[in-house]
Structure formats: structure tokens, C-alpha cells
Amino acid sequence: MWTRIKRFFEEARTEFRHVNWPSRAEAIRLTVIVIAIALGLALFLGFFDWLFSNLIKSFVLR
């Protein structure tokens, strides 16, 4: 069992060497893009949630 675990980690280490890792600048740029899209989507959905909530309240209170 221990030899299988050891072999797994050795193979995983070998595969990590084949990965084409992004540069630091590219990783930062992509992270900023993901955060900006997430914030934009949150604002978009939040606005429509607020809008539809107010529309429903106005219909219910009539």
C-alpha cells in the first residue's frame, strides 16, 4: 500500500512539471478580470432583485 501511495505522489510531481504555469503578471491580470466580472454580475443581479422586489411590493400594496 505504501508503495502505491509513494508512486502516486511521484507521478503527480512529474505531471506538475509538465504544467504550463502562468506568469505572475498573467495570474494577477486574470484574477482581476474574474473579480471584476463577479462584482459586475453581483451588481447586475442585485439591481434586478431590488427592481423586481419593489415592483412586487407595489402590486401587493395596491
Secondary structure as GFF3:
##gff-version 3
##sequence-region A 1 62
A	DSSP	alpha_helix	2	18	.	.	.	ID=ss1
A	DSSP	alpha_helix	24	60	.	.	.	ID=ss2
###
